[in-house]
Each structure stands twice: as C-alpha cells, then as structure tokens.
Amino acid sequence: MAHLVEQMAYVGQTPWHGLGNKLTDGVSIDQWRIEAGLNWSARRAGVQFEADGVIREADSEVLFRSDNFGQLGIVSPDYKIVQPGEVLEFFRDLVDSGDMKLETAGSLDNGKKVWALAKTNQDFRVMGQDQVEGYLLLATSFDGTLATRAQFTSVRVVCNNTLQLSVRGKSSNAVAIPHSAMFNHSQVKLDLGLLDDSFKQFEEQANLLAQRKMSDKEAIRFIMNVLTGEDDAEKLSTRSANVVKHVYGLYTGNGMGSSLRAAESSAWGALNAVTQYVDHEQGRNVNNRFRSAQFGVGATTKADALQKALALAA
C-alpha cells in the first residue's frame, strides 16, 4: 500500500510524525514547492463510460496530476481547483514580511489533499511554564473531501500535541472556502484578520483549564466520554476499557508534560492526555495517524475534547 503521506518537507526539528525531507531554514517558496512534492498541477478531463456497447459522456469530470496522471477525484464541472502551488504561494508575503515562517508542507493520499503549515509570532506559557506556539494551517483537496480551509492551530512544545483553536463568539474558528467558490488570497487573509484574537482567547482558555482541578473519577469519566461516548464503564468493550486506562495513565504521569504544574490533576492535563493519544499513538501506522489527527476522525476527537474540557471549566 502506498504511503498516505505522499511527500512532505519541513524545517527545524523533525515533526512528531517523523516524516518528510528536511530543508535548510530560510529556503525560498519555490524550493519548498519542489521539496514538498507540490511542483505539479491538477488538470481536468471529461468522464466517459460504456453502457450497452456505447461510449457515453458523463456530467462529471476527473481531476488528475500533471506529473504522473494519477487520478485525484471525480468532481462536477463547477469544481474550483486550488493548485498545490497556490497553497504555498498564500504564505509568500507573510513569510517575506517576517510575520510567519513555513515549517511543513506536503500532500496526502497520493496528492488528493495538500497543505502547508506556518508558525506565527504568537506563543504563550500556560501558568508561566507550559509553552504553546501558534500556527496557521492552509489545506485543500481535489476529491471533494475537504474545502479549502485556513485554520489557526496550536502546538504544545513539550510534546508536539496539536489542537485547533476554539474561538468564542464566532460561527467558525477557520475560514473555509467551498470548491464552488473561487479562492481569493487577499479575501481569506482579511477574513482571518477577524479571527486574529483567537490565540489570545486560547491562552485564556488554556489557563482556565489548568486551574480547573479534576478528581480521578472525573478525569476517567472525561476521557471515557471523549474517546468512547460512554459514561458507564460497565458498557465498555475490553479494548475500549484498555484504551481509557492507557490514556488515564498518560494523564497521571506517563504522558509527555504530565508532570508540569499546569497539567497535574487538571482539565488541561486531561485534554493533553487525549491529544497525545490521538497524535502519537492512535491508528495503525504513522501515516494514518497523521492524516486522522490533522484532517480526519482524530481532529474531530480533539476538537470534541477541547469543547468538553471547556464546558467543565465554565
């Protein structure tokens, strides 16, 4: 089976998933495009099918890669393509101005999804100790599974746990452009400006969670509910019970950063125990884990964990 992570590049320390080509700090966007495997374009062609011996034209189109002609997806003629190079180009002025620094970029599922991740100049320490850094993720797809999405996210430095930010008073914590609409770099950046207080809000939320102390029973119930949807341990399968027990162990001392003052016996610690499991352990292999944690079920689990932790601290 081909790797889900088709190709990627990074600068700085090796990413938590251990994948990618390491680049020299400060390389150009054009070099990123080559090393991250994004130096191809998505093309489109009409779909034909045979029925009763007759070749017929479908209403759909196939998107395919210009470099190897690999199929990316079947879409409608109205599907607006955001090319792989555009994802990187979005960051050019932000990088040139010093506001951001590209850290990873690449593709998944043989190119069906592409992304770039840049570090912002925002960071904070939970309770003055546990460092969290801010990032901006831009991703798109060619198979209809993902809108073009600009998303603020965070990385907990001690363990590289990743979380999408939760923004109070907003209908969304990201700017999402459906593939029925054109992707406009300038407009997306303006729209992101409406969310630029999100990292400050997240700092407040993280400190609130660190101050929310939890009993052992409360922590187990939280972990169980997030990972299984159950509140009654008697209803869990043996496998689910073992997962809950393992994540509880991450919370009580086995997890990266679990001994920090901000994490001990707190909702922040319970949240990061779940996040460590999703980011670093869940899934059959590192490729599946990366895909799920950033764009799939794992990302949904982490978002649910954050919301439930915030509800406990409210």
C-alpha angles and dihedrals in degrees: 000000000000117000114266088223099069096188137327142172134208143180128217122013120009109271118252091257092054095227132129148045114293115233132198112259113262099024117156126265087247091058090047088056091057100041094043091052094243097121094110134079134228114244130189136218136174119267120236129188136184121236124171090348094305124115108227134187117242125213089236133079132217120229115211140174119263093217104051102005090238113165114251104178149318110253142162121270087251093061108124113219122218104198121226091245091054091060090060094038089059088071099045099097092037090054094042091053092051093242093117141014124213111236108167138008135166149111138276135206095021091310100315089123128031130186146172127201124200130187115233126210091253124105140141142181121240107233087352093292118061107074120218124182130202126236140177119220123197118187139163139175140218097205101059095253095111133033116221098275134188109196134178111223139170137224123207102219099211092062107007091242110167127214133175111231123252113220120203118226095016129109088220138017091215142045109247123186115193117223089247088072133060118257109238114190095201095047093049090052090050090050091048088055087066088062098042092111089061095097091052088051090049090053089055091047093049093051090047090053091048090054093048103092119204133204118230091254091049092051093049091049091050094049092044093049095048096047101035107016089235130119095187116075091200089068095056123106117237091256094050091046090053092050091051090048091050094049090046086055089054088053095049098051113304096085126091108266093004091127094057114112091242092056104040112109091340140119088245089058093047091049092051092047089058091044093050090052093050096043101039110022116020119094137042096278142353093270094055089042093054093047093048096043094051105032111005145045093323092057089051091049092052092048090050091049091052093050093048092047091051090050090055091050096046 
